[in-house]
Amino acid sequence: MVQQQSAVGRSFVENLELNNTAILLDVDGTLLNIASLPHLVTVDPALERTLARLLLLTGGALALVSGRKISDLDRLFTPLVLPAIGVHGAELRLGGTGSTIQRYSDPIDAELRARLAKLTEIDPGIVVEDKVFSIAVHYRLAPQRARMLQDLIGAICAEFPLAVVEILPGREVIEVKRPAFDKGRAVRELMRHSPFRGRRPVFIGDDVTDEFAFAIMPEFDGLGFSVGRVIPGLAGSFETPAEVRRWLYRLAARSEHPKYDRS
């Protein structure tokens, strides 16, 4: 269930008015369970129907806010095409099908990306995800390599001072990205545009990169909810992605009451 941390959070969730709310959702670890490898994640049809319903009920003010590329999000949620923030804020799409993807960064230096890609040679459990504007080094299948990877990635990046990157540790992943963008800046830009403008955002996220979006919620009188951990200052937390999905099912069922698979 949602673990409330404030009376404001309780009141807002219980009386959520979708016609003046913007729903902003991280994907991996928040909306979907984390898989051993990024490409193994799947989306249940019931969730697709729920998101489509909420997109209608919010007048289009529902967006995915992800570390994945927007093109990957489209493949994952097909046939649904949603407003989206991709690669932690390097990409932004304000609408659905046919809308332009705006990009806010140059690609990471190709040689640096190639050097990081070779980290897979150390251990078959290391997976390097090249997202052009960022590089994610996953070690979920090789957790014993965590400290070694942190040191090695830091050393490799130090060899490319002109690349200007930052290193962000996450949940069994280390992200190398440009500092010119983050989820907070991208959400701020999203909220400047219709149908998000003037609405109260509810942002749900689970990882370190989501904290940038949590930090700007007060600018819009918005509320942040974490997943899997309690973060002081937020409106509340969910225990698991399954709890997030059940909450979304309940929101979508307010006007209609379809029999969703609640698993």
C-alpha positions in Angstrom: 0.0 0.0 0.0 1.0 3.7 -0.2 2.8 4.6 3.0 1.9 8.2 3.7 4.3 10.5 5.3 2.2 13.6 5.6 -1.5 14.7 5.9 -1.1 16.7 2.7 -0.1 13.5 0.9 -3.0 11.5 2.4 -5.5 14.2 1.4 -4.2 14.7 -2.1 -4.1 11.0 -3.0 -7.6 10.3 -1.5 -9.1 13.3 -3.4 -7.0 13.2 -6.6 -8.7 15.2 -9.3 -7.4 13.9 -12.6 -8.6 16.9 -14.6 -6.0 19.1 -12.9 -3.3 16.5 -12.2 -0.3 15.5 -14.2 0.9 11.9 -13.6 4.6 11.5 -14.2 6.0 7.9 -13.9 9.5 6.5 -13.9 9.5 3.1 -15.6 12.1 0.5 -14.4 11.8 -0.2 -10.7 8.7 2.1 -10.4 6.1 1.2 -13.0 7.7 -2.1 -14.0 9.6 -4.7 -12.0 13.4 -4.6 -12.7 14.5 -7.6 -14.8 18.0 -9.2 -14.8 18.6 -7.6 -18.2 17.0 -4.4 -19.5 15.6 -6.0 -22.7 13.8 -8.7 -20.6 11.3 -6.3 -19.1 7.7 -6.8 -20.3 4.5 -4.8 -20.0 1.2 -6.5 -19.2 -1.7 -5.6 -21.5 -3.7 -4.6 -18.4 -1.1 -1.9 -17.6 -1.2 -0.6 -21.2 -5.0 -0.3 -21.0 -4.7 1.5 -17.6 -2.2 4.0 -18.9 -4.4 4.6 -22.0 -7.4 5.2 -19.7 -5.4 7.6 -17.5 -4.1 9.5 -20.5 -7.7 10.1 -21.5 -8.9 11.0 -17.9 -6.0 13.5 -17.5 -6.5 15.1 -20.9 -3.2 13.8 -22.1 -1.2 14.9 -19.0 0.5 11.6 -18.3 4.2 11.1 -19.1 6.9 8.5 -18.7 10.1 9.9 -17.1 12.7 7.3 -17.8 16.4 6.6 -18.2 15.5 4.6 -21.3 15.5 6.2 -24.8 12.1 7.2 -26.0 12.3 4.9 -28.9 12.9 2.0 -26.5 9.9 3.1 -24.4 7.7 3.1 -27.6 8.8 -0.5 -28.3 8.2 -1.5 -24.7 4.7 -0.1 -24.5 3.6 -0.6 -28.1 1.0 0.1 -29.4 0.7 2.8 -26.8 2.7 6.0 -27.5 2.9 8.4 -24.6 4.4 11.8 -23.8 7.9 11.0 -22.5 11.1 12.1 -21.0 14.0 9.8 -22.1 17.6 9.2 -21.2 17.2 11.0 -17.8 16.2 14.2 -19.5 18.2 14.3 -22.7 15.1 13.6 -24.7 11.6 15.1 -24.4 8.4 14.4 -26.4 5.4 16.4 -25.4 2.7 14.4 -27.2 2.1 10.9 -28.6 2.2 9.5 -32.1 3.7 11.9 -34.6 5.2 14.3 -32.0 8.7 15.5 -32.3 11.4 14.2 -30.0 13.5 17.2 -28.7 17.1 16.5 -27.6 19.0 18.6 -25.1 22.5 17.2 -25.3 25.2 16.2 -27.7 26.1 12.5 -27.8 28.8 11.3 -25.4 32.3 11.1 -27.0 32.4 8.1 -29.2 35.8 6.9 -28.0 34.6 7.1 -24.4 31.5 5.1 -25.2 33.7 2.5 -26.9 36.0 2.2 -23.9 33.1 1.7 -21.6 31.5 -0.9 -23.9 34.6 -3.0 -23.4 33.8 -3.4 -19.7 31.6 -6.4 -20.8 34.9 -8.3 -21.4 35.6 -8.4 -17.7 32.6 -10.5 -16.7 29.7 -11.9 -18.8 27.4 -10.6 -16.0 28.3 -6.9 -16.9 25.9 -5.4 -19.4 26.7 -2.0 -21.0 23.6 -0.1 -22.4 24.7 2.6 -24.9 22.0 5.3 -25.0 24.1 7.7 -27.0 23.6 10.6 -24.5 24.4 8.3 -21.5 26.0 4.9 -20.9 24.5 2.6 -18.3 26.8 -0.2 -16.9 24.5 -2.8 -15.3 26.0 -5.3 -12.9 22.9 -7.0 -11.5 24.3 -10.3 -12.7 27.7 -9.6 -11.3 27.1 -7.7 -8.0 30.6 -8.7 -6.7 32.0 -6.3 -9.4 30.4 -3.2 -8.0 33.4 -1.5 -6.3 35.7 -2.5 -9.1 33.4 -1.0 -11.7 33.0 2.2 -9.8 36.8 2.7 -9.6 37.4 1.6 -13.2 34.6 3.8 -14.7 35.9 6.8 -12.7 39.4 6.1 -14.1 38.3 5.8 -17.7 36.2 8.9 -17.6 39.1 10.8 -16.1 41.0 10.1 -19.3 38.5 12.2 -21.2 38.4 15.5 -19.4 36.9 17.3 -22.5 34.0 14.9 -22.6 32.5 16.6 -19.5 30.5 13.7 -17.9 29.2 12.8 -14.5 28.9 9.4 -12.9 25.7 8.5 -11.1 25.5 5.2 -9.1 22.0 3.6 -9.1 20.4 0.3 -8.2 23.0 -2.2 -9.5 23.9 0.2 -12.3 26.4 3.0 -12.9 25.3 5.7 -15.3 27.7 8.0 -17.1 25.9 11.0 -18.5 26.4 14.6 -19.4 25.7 17.1 -16.6 23.7 19.4 -18.9 20.5 17.5 -18.3 18.6 15.6 -15.6 15.1 14.5 -14.9 14.3 17.6 -12.8 15.2 20.0 -15.7 13.2 17.9 -18.1 10.1 17.8 -15.9 10.3 21.6 -15.4 10.3 22.0 -19.2 7.5 19.5 -19.6 5.4 21.4 -17.1 5.7 24.6 -19.2 3.6 23.1 -22.0 0.0 22.1 -22.5 -1.6 19.9 -21.3 0.8 19.8 -18.3 1.0 23.5 -17.7 -1.0 24.7 -14.7 -1.6 21.2 -13.3 -0.3 19.7 -10.1 2.2 17.0 -10.8 2.5 13.6 -9.1 5.9 12.1 -9.7 6.7 8.5 -8.7 10.3 7.2 -8.9 12.7 4.8 -7.3 16.3 5.6 -8.1 19.0 8.2 -7.6 18.3 10.0 -10.9 14.6 10.4 -9.8 15.7 12.6 -6.9 16.3 15.5 -9.4 12.6 15.4 -10.2 11.6 15.0 -6.6 13.5 18.2 -5.8 11.5 20.4 -8.2 8.0 19.2 -7.1 7.6 22.1 -4.7 7.9 24.6 -7.7 4.6 23.2 -9.0 2.9 22.4 -5.6 3.5 18.8 -6.7 3.9 15.6 -4.8 6.7 13.0 -5.0 6.4 9.3 -4.1 9.3 7.0 -3.8 9.3 3.2 -4.5 11.1 0.7 -2.3 12.5 3.2 0.1 11.3 6.1 2.2 12.8 9.5 1.3 12.3 12.3 3.9 10.3 15.2 2.6 8.2 13.3 0.0 4.4 12.8 0.3 4.7 9.0 0.7 6.2 5.8 -0.7 5.2 2.6 -2.3 6.7 -0.7 -1.3 6.9 -2.2 -4.8 6.1 -1.5 -8.5 3.2 -3.9 -8.1 1.7 -1.5 -5.5 2.2 1.4 -7.9 0.3 -0.5 -10.6 -2.5 -1.3 -8.3 -2.8 2.4 -7.3 -3.0 3.2 -11.0 -5.6 0.6 -11.6 -7.8 2.2 -8.9 -7.4 5.6 -10.4 -8.3 4.4 -13.9 -11.4 2.6 -12.5 -13.0 5.7 -11.0 -15.2 6.4 -14.0 -15.4 2.9 -15.4 -14.9 -0.4 -13.6 -13.1 -2.9 -15.9 -11.9 -6.2 -14.5 -8.2 -5.6 -14.5 -5.7 -8.3 -13.7 -4.4 -7.1 -10.4 -1.4 -9.4 -10.2 
